[in-house]
Every structure is written in C-alpha cells, then in structure tokens.
Amino acid sequence: MALFTDLPDELVACLLQHIVRPHHLALVSLVNKHFYASAVPLLYKRISIFAWHKGSKIKATKVLETLADCPTLARYVKRLGRHNLWIHTFDLTVQVEVRDFPKSILQRIEGRNEEILNACLRGIRNCVNLQACVWTRDGTLNSAILEELSKCPRLDSLEINGKHTYSFDPLLLLNFHQLRRLQIIMPSGEVIKVVPSLLIGSSNTLESLSLICRSSPLVTNDFLASISQSLLSLRNLSLAGCTKVTHEGIKHVLRVCGHGLQELSLEALSPSFDLNDLKEYCVSKAVLRALESVTLSMPIEKINGKWFTQVDSLLSLSEIRAFHLYATGTRSSSSPIVTLDETFLKSFITHHRRSLTRMAVLRFPLTLSGLRTIVNCGTELEELFITLKRTDFATSASILSSASKLRSLHITVPVQYTFDEEEEEHQFEGDLRQFVGQLSPTVRQFGVLTRVWRVERRPVKQADGSVQLAVDLAPYESPDIPGIFLVIRT
C-alpha cells in the first residue's frame, strides 16, 4: 500500500509551498529525510521575528548563533534583515527578518554581549549566498558588521538606518559596489555626504533608491541634482519626509531616468512643491510613460479639485497598476471632512481601468457614489484600501460585492466616525462576518481599522440538504505585513 511518506520529492516540494507557519514547517521537516530536504529551505526562506513576539531579543540572538554555528543552514540565506516595524520587505528567494535586535550587543562590554557580536559576524560570513540585507533598527549597525556585509560577493540590495552617530563610520559605505537597491532611513548629514560617491560605484546597476526621513532638511534639490547622473538605470524612486525637495529636484532626476521609471513615491516633501509645474514638465517631455506604481501624499488643507486634476494629468501618459493616495496632517473633530473628488475618481479609474489592480485612498473618506465608481470602473482591482464614514460602512458591502476579482479589502474610518466603544466584541466580529459574506468569494484578506483577518470559507450542510459556504475570520498568519500598513510612512 502506498503511504503519504512515499510521495515523490517534486510533489512534496509543491505541497510544502502552501504551508505558511514556520512551526508547521518545522514539524513537517521531522517526517523523514525527503520531507526534511524540502521543508528546511522553506523554513529558512523567511525567519520573521517581530518586536511584539515573546522573547524577541532572545530569538534574534539564537538566529545569529544558528547562522554562525551551522554554515549549511546559513547557505540558504539570501536575505538578512533586522529592522523596525513599519518598514516592509520584499518577497525574494530567501530572507531573514529580525525586527527586534538587542542594541546592547554593540556596546563594548565583556562577556556575553561580545560573544553575540562575534556570532553575528561569523553568521554573516557564513551567508555566502547573501543577496540582500535589511538592517534598519536605530543604533544596532556598527562598523564591524558593515565591513563584513561589504565583503559579501553577491550582496546587491542594502537597507540601513542612516543615523550613524556612535554606531558606524559612514565612509565604510563606499565599500559597497554594484548595488541594485539602496534604502537609507533617517540619514545623518555625514551619511548624506557620502551618498553621491556611493552611487557612483553603482551607477550602472542601481534600480531602486529610497530615502526616508522625518522632516529632514538634508536631502535638497541640489543633492538630487548631484546624484542624478548615477541614476541612469533607476526604476524606483521613493522620497519621504524630505522637506526641502520641491518639483525642481524631482525634475533633475526625471531628466536622467524619467523614461524608464516604473515606481514613484513622493511623500511629505516641501510645502513649496508645485505639482502643476511637475505635471507640465512630464507632459511636455513625455516622461513617466513606463510608470506603473505611484504613491502621493498631500497636506489635507491643500487638497482640492484643482490638485486632483493635476494628479490626473500627471499620470495621463502612464498605465498605472498600483495607486496610493493619502492626506497628511490632522483636522479638529469639528472641521468638515475632505472627501475624494468624484470627478477625478471617475476620470482616473476609467483611464487606468485595464491596468489598475491595487488602490489605496486613505485619510479622507469616499462617498458611496465614489465607491460605486471604483467598483464599476475598476474591474481588475485585486487590492482595495479605503476610508469610509461610519454611517456608510454597512451599506458599502452591497456595492463591494460587485468587485469580482477582489482579494484583499481594508476599511478605515476617520476619527469623527469611529465605531462605538461599547460595541460588544462578538457582535462586532459577527457583523463583520456577515459583511464579508456579501463579498466576492475571491476575497482572502479583510481588515477594519488596525485589525486584519484571513478569510476562510467552509461548507455547511443545511437542514434541507443543501450546502452553503460559511465565512470565518481567522487570525492573520502570513509573515508579510498587511498592505494597509505599508502605504502611509509619514
């Protein structure tokens, strides 16, 4: 008799691809040597340790010790990461995510801390196939770690926290060459100074550049002009919190790579940023034709019909696949809420209806007629993140039911329309199950406010013998951060 353990290796590998939880993969690896051979590479494909996990710092330490003591396992690692909660990672072949890293190991203290640091360095050395590193927790990257990373022959993607003070020597960044992707968070002035020289060494390979600040004056129009000639191959530009960058700085970059740019993210830039001027330049030079994904933010007090028209014109030559738009700043509870301009909405959705699969409109609510426009015109939408008034929430289900390809839906409400605090938990989730039950059966992920669930459907036999699908909202288990939490960064 054939047994389950007799399955061919090729089929075992295919089956295990659908197991999400590391704990389950670890159990599967104990079945036999064939299952072990397929499960262990998947187990080390993504090691995710979040700050809210119990004993996260101990887990981070044990990951480093494992990589140091087990070169065979370290060879599976192609992506190594330790960073904060709001920075997302890419779905590459193999990666390690440690989102809570013990700062104390970088201090010159005798004993265990020095031992852990040495294990960290040996672990990096053993990751001979390392292609990408994410190390963005403030104060945890030091010169020794940076030097070891620069020796990795295949490393072409680097994400770091740029606050170098008392941590690392910024000049060590010049040891990195042929980078394909570079992201620097909260860069200090000394780090910004070395970036132009750093990029020269990657001018033929750099495809993605991301500078994320917190209202920083260090990244300016002149800085962007100074690095523009090193951005010939750029496909993705992301600037957040660079409050001295205006439309002129973006034009410096677009003159060099505007015809090949595929992703553009402009968030919380200078108050003097003139979107109309940028629109006129892009239309006249016919740049941004290759653009597929765009993220824009705007102070809520400056959002009006004219601004929406400029956004529509700016993207008129592109075929947008992913569109993210959100308002910055706050309003008092007594101030009127700004809603999304429906004229813009209809024009934009209609123009990009064949390509648009992901849309996020946050921090100002849609009207029900606006939502109906999105659903009726955006026939290819798979991911939708929106803000609605509380009073429109229940009614929206019948409209959203027509979104036949929707896989992920997340709804937020502005502060003036929050849910009643006295609402019972079980009643709340019961109402949500009923809500999701009206949606397309393609929906697999659903969220409200700060909560996210995995949507499950199970057959239930009725009294008359018929079978219906019952909807359950199960805990979210994927190692990926839900998309709703990756849209807003400022």
N, C-alpha and C positions, 0 to 999 in steps of 0.2 A: 504494500500500500504506500502510495506517495505521501510524504509528510510536508508540512509547511516549510520546514527547515531545509527541504531538498530543492527549493526554488532556485533557478539559475541566477548567478550573480548579477546579470544585467537587469533582471526583473526586480531583484531585491533593491538595487540602487534606485530604480524608478519609484518603487513603493516608499522608500525611506525619504524621498524628496518632499513628501507631503506631511512629514512629522515636524511640527513647529517647536515644541517644548524641548529644551536641552535635556531635562530629566528623563523624558521618554526615549530620546536618542541614546542616553547613557544605558538605560535598561535594555534596549534593543541590541546594543553592542555586546551584551553578555550572552546572547543566544548561542552563537558559535563563531568560528573564525571567519566565515564568509560574511555574516552579518556585521561582525566587528570591522572588517575591511571596508565596508560601505558606510557604516554609521559613524566611525571615528572622524573621518574627514569632514562629514557634515557637522559633527559635534563641535569641531574647532573652526568651522566656517564662520561662525559668529558667536563670540563669547561676550555677552552683554551683562555688565554689572552696573546697576543704577544706584544713585545715592540713597534712594529710599529702601533698597534691599537690606535686609537684616545682615549685619556683619559685612557690609560692602567693602570696607577697607581691608579686612582680613582676606576676603575673596580676591581683591585686587593683588594683594601680596602673594597669595598662593598661585595666581595665574602667572606672575612673573617667575616664581620659583619653578613652576612646571616647565615654562619655556626654557629656563636656564638648565634644568636637570634632564630634560627629555628632548634632545635635538631632533629625534624622529617626529615628535608631535609639532615642534616648532617649524618644521619644514612645511607643514600645512598652512602656516600663517602667511597670508599675502597682504593683510591689512591689520594694522595695530593701532588701537586708539584708546585715549583716556581723555575724557572731556566733560564739560558741564551739560546740564540737562536740556538746553534748548537748541543745541547745535545738532543737526541731523547728519547721518552718514549715508554712504552710497551702497547699493546692493552689488558689490563686487564679488569676486570668487570666494575669497576667504577674508574674514576680518575679526578683530578682537575689539570689543568696546568695553572699556572700563571707565565708568562715568563718575567714579568717586575714588580719587587717588590720594594716598596719605602724604601730605606735604612734609611731614616730619622726616621722611627718609632722605630728603635733600639737605638736611642740616648736618653739620659736622659733629656728630655725636658718636661716641664709642659704643660698640655693641651691636644690637640687632638692626638698628637703622642703617648702619654701614653695610651690614650683610645683605639687607634687602636691596640697597642701591647696587651692590655688586651683582646680585642676582638679576636685577633689571638689565644691567649692561650685558651680562652673558646671554640673557634671553634674547635681546635684540640681535646680538652677534649670531645666535643660532637660527634666527629667522632669515635664512639665506634667500628665500623667495619673496621677501617683503617688497610690496609694490606701493603701499600707501600707509601713511601714518597720521593719526589724529591725536594731537596732544594739546588740548586747549584749556585745561584747568589752570587757573592763575597760580603761579608760584611753584609748579611741580616740574617744569622743564629746566634742566641745568646744562652747563657746558659739556659735561661728560656724556650725557645722554644725546645731546645734539651732535657731538662728534661721532658717536657710534652710529647714529642714524645716517650721517653723511657718508659713511663707508658702505652702506647697503647698495650693492651694484644695480639693483632693479628698482629702487625707490624712485617713483616719478610723481607722487602725489603727497603734498605736505600741508597739514593744517595745524597751526600752532597759536598759542596765546602770545601776543607780541609785547606784553608788559615784561620787559627783560630785567628790570632793576633787581639786583641781588640774586638773579637766577642764572642768566647766561650771557655770554659775550655776543652781541649782535653780529660781529664780523664773522662768526662761525657760519652764519647763513650763506656766506659766499662760497662755502664748500659744496653746496648743492647745485647740480647742473642738470640740464635736460629735464627739468620738471614739466609735467603735463598739467598739473593742477596745483595752485597755491592759494591758501586761505589764511589770512592773518587777522586775529581778533584783538581788539584793543591795543593796536601798535603804539609803542612809545616813540618819542622823537628820534632816538638813536636807531631804532629798527627801521623807521621810515627812511632815514638817510641811506641805509644800505640796500633798500629795495630796488632802486634803479640799477645798481651794479649786479644785484642778484638776478634780475630779469634778463640782463644781457646774456648770461650763461644759459638761458632757456628761451631765447628769442625765437628759435626755430621750432620749438616743441610746445610752448605754453598755450593751452586751450582754455583754461579757466582761471580767472583771477577774482578773488573775493576779499574785500577789506571791510571789516565790520567794526564800527566804533560806537562810542557812546557820546554823541555830541562832541566830536573832536575837530579842532581847527588844523590838525597836522596834514591831512590829505586835502590838497588845494588844486585849483585849475592848473597852476604851474607844475605841480607834482605830476598830474596826469599827462601834461604835455611832455615832461621829461622822460616818461616811461613808454610813451605811445609807440615809438619805433621798435620796441621789443614785443609788441602785441600783434605782430603780423598774422599769427595763427590763431588768435583768440576767437573762441566760440561762445564763451560765457563770461559776462562781466556783472559783478554784484558789488554795489556800494551801499552801505547802510550807516547812518549817523555821521556822515562826512559833511558837516555843516558849512564848510567853506567851498564846496563843489557846486558850481552852477551849470547851466546848459552849455556854457563855453567849454568847460572841462570835458563834458561828455562828447562834444564835437571834436575835440582833439583826438579822442580815442576812435570815434567813428570814421574820421578821415583815413585811418590806417586799416581798420578791420570791419567797418560798417557793413560791407557786402557779405561777410561771412558769419556775422554774429547771429547766434541761434537763441541765446538766452540773455535777457537784460533785466536787472533788478536795481531799481533806484528808490531808495527808502530813506526818508528823513534827511534830505540834502538841504542846501542853502534856502533860506526864505526868499532869496532873490532868483531862484530857479525859474526860468521863463519857458514853460512847456510849449507855448506858441512859437517861440523862436526856434526851439529844437524841432518842432513839427515842420516848420517852413524849411529848415535845412535838410531834414531827412527826405521830405517830398521832392525838393529841388534836385538833390543828389541821388535820389532813388536808392538810398541805403535802407537797411533793415528788411530787405526782401526775404532774407533767409530766416528771419526771426520767428521762433516757434513758441517761446515762453516769455512772459513779461510779468514783472511784479512792480507795482507803483503804489506809493503812499502819498498822502496829501493832508496838510493841516485841515481839520474839519471846518474851520471858519472860512477857508478859501475855496471850498468845493462848491461849484455852481454849474449851471447849464453850459456856460462857455468853456469851463475846464473839461467837462465831459466831451464836448465837441472836439476839443484839441486832442484828447486821447484817441478818439475815434479816427481822426485824420492821421495822427502819428502812426497808427497801426494799419492804415488802409492798404498798404502795399504788401503786407505780410499775411501769412496763413497761420494764425495763432492756434496752438494746441492747448496751452495752459495759460490762463489769465487770472492774476491775483491782484486785487484792488482793496485797499483799506485806508481808513481815515486815522490820522494821528491827533493827539491832543484830547482834551476832555471838555465836556459841557456840564453845566449845573443841571440838576434834575428838573429845574423849572424852564430850561431853554427848550425850544422846539427841536425835534429830531430831524436831521437832514436825511432824506430818503434818496435812493438811487434814481437818477434821471431816466425816465422810461423811454424818452425819445432816443437817447444814446443807447440804451439797452437793446431796443429793437433793431437799431441800425447795426450795432456791433455784432449781436448774435446772428443776425441774418447774413452779414458779410462773412462770418467765420464759421457758419453752421456745419460745413463739411469737415472741418479740421478740429474744432473745439471739443476736447474730451474732459477738460478739468477747468472748473471755475470757482473762484473764491471771492466773495464780496462781503467784507466784514466791517464792523463798527459803524455802519449805517444801514438801516433795515430796508428790505424790499417790501413793496406793496404786494398784495395778492395778484393784481393785474401784471405787475412786473415779473413775479414768479411764473405766472402762466406764460408770459412771453419767453422766458428762459426755457421752460419745458417744451413748449410747442415748436420753438425755432431751433433749440439746441438738441437736435435729435441724436447726436453722437455722444452726448455727455455721459461720462462714467463716474466722475467725482464732482460733488457739489457741496460747497461750504457757504452758508448764507446766514444772514441776520434777519429775524422776523420780529414783529411786535407780538407780545404775549397773546394778545387777543386774536391774532391771526394764526396761531400755531395749529390748533386743531383742524381748522378749515384747510390748511395747506396740504394735508395728507391726500385729499381727493385730487388736488392739482398735481402733486408729485407722483401720483400713481401712474401717470401717463409717460413718465420717464423710463422707457423700456430697456435702456442699457445701463441704468444707474447701478453702480457697485458700492459706492461709499457716499453717505449723506451725513452732514453735521449741521446742526441748527443752534445758533446762539440768539440771545435776546438782549437788548440794551437795558441799562440799569433801571430805566423808567418802567420796564415791562417784565421784571423778573418774576419767577414763579413764587407762589405763596410759600412762605417758610413753614406754615402749618400743614402743608400738604403731606399726607402720610406716605412713607417710602414705598410700601407695597402698592398703594393706589397709584402712585406716580409711575412706577415701573409697569403696572398693569395697563395704564393708559398708553404708555409708550409701546408696549407690545401690540396693542390694538392699532396704534398709529402705524407701526412698521408692517402690520398685517395687510394694510391697504396698499403698500408699495409694491413695485415690481419684484418678482421672485429673484431677480438678479442681485438685489441689494444684499451685501455680505457684511457691511460695517455700518454702524449707526451711532451717532453721538448727539448729546444735548449739553450745552454749556461746557463744563470741564470733564464730562464723563463720556466714555466711549465703550461700546459693546461689540461683540461679534454676533452677528445674526445667524441663528440656527433655525432650520425648519425640519420638523419631524412629522411623519404621517400618523394621524389619529383616526381610528375607526369609529364611526358614528353609530348611533342606535339603529339606523335604517340600513346599516351595512356599507354605507359609502365611506370613503376615506378622504379626509381633509388634512391640509398641512397646518400644523400649529407652530406659531412663532415663539422662539425663546431668545432672550437677550443674555448671552453668555459672557463671561469675563474676557477681556481683550488679552490675547496671549502672544501676539506677534512681537518679535524683537524690534520691529520698526516702530518709530514714534509715529502716532497717528498724524496724518497730513494736516489736520486743522491746526496743530501746534507748531507747524513748520512755516506757516505763511507769514505771521507777524513777528518781526525781530526788533522793532524799535518802539 
